[in-house]
Amino acid sequence: MQKPRTTHYRWVITGLIFFITLINFIDRSAISFVIDSLKQEFHFTDTQFGMILSSFGLGYVLLTVLGGWLVDRWGTRTVWPLAAIGWSLCVGFLGFAVGFWSFVGFRFFLGVSEGPHFPAMSRAIRDWLPQSERARALSVGLVAIPLSSVIGAPITSYLVADFGWRTMFFAVSAIGIVWAGVWYYCFRDHPQDSKYVGQEERDLLSSSAIKEDSVEKAPIDWLFILTHPTLAANNFAYFAFGYMLFFATLWLPGYFLSQHGLNLKSVGWYLTIPWLTGAIFLKAGGIISDWVYKKTGSSRFARSHLIWASQLFAAIFFVCLGFTHSLGLSILFLSLGLGFGLMPQSAFFSVNIDVAKAKSASAQGVTSGCLAIAGIIAPALTGLLIDWTGNYQGAFLLLGGLTGIAVIVVILFHFPDQLTVSQKCGFISRKRLFSNPKK
């Protein structure tokens, strides 16, 4: 009797998710390396530049919730590559911008087209990975966020310095279009439809899906997703995470240029240190979360405690960063702040996947919508604070304070185990109702 073919194709899919997330964040953060160039050419103030950066978040919030619904409705295989082509074109169009409003417009449509990204990631991980592997798989995909700066910061800064900012936008825009074709060829919305999945892997994924697919065709309970205390706490904490992420990806190059007097190429290399630290911490967070879940079977221990503890340490180090003027200490505090700040990201996603299950893309769309709101507020408010104070201290203190509030919210309201039990009870009730209409 022939032994069933064993494959690990789900990790190939995870690798493709990593790659497009890497490209996604290089594309959205590339503009942070042209601050000085745009100021000199167009005479933008920090407030105006903050408005340009915030226009991305405004577009992002419009489609990220709808993007989750589109993914659940039309499938990750179709929606994600279309989105990748769209945002790649928008990045290329930035190279043709001629003034304030053209930058605002192109950044706005960049945000719109990137809206489905994280919901698509959540749905793909949910469909292709068993529950015991999801935090690790998410950490593989999400570690691309800090690595996008480790890899992209030197490349982008050198392209701007040597070839100009327009050429830089043209150069970074093409890769997403290539990925879209590869993804459409390699991915299927259901693993059993892929010819590359062996029988043993097929059985593993099917056994995990059986427990969750009872609500595959059920309508989305938007009231539940929007109002339950656990998901609301998760969303607020993710808003604080998003505030940190947009501040870091868009304003840190300007911080080192203006506060420490570095040149653009040096900034690109110095930024690799904190972002590489963030990548290590983010990956470690996924491993720790899955390990604790296997040991305890508790999402409260594996997800909630990781979230609040990480954000507590991040808040402390960002406050410290606001009171130092030493380049060495700035790098140290920034590295630890970003490291702990990024550490729980896979736990945020895992909560949505564990709870929403077949509707995980829709739930993640709401969570990503909170990140999008942070993407509107953080860049604009940071620009205003810099213009008012002439330094970054107020921006760092505000970041630390907001993250500290998120810690309290998670401790008090984040109980994903109770949520899962109550939701399962609801599924059982509906199942009984449909099986016996007379009752």
Summary of the structure (lengths in Angstrom):
residues: 439
radius of gyration: 21.6
end to end distance: 48.7
largest distance: 75.7
contacts: 1678
relative contact order: 0.16
helix: 85%
strand: 0%
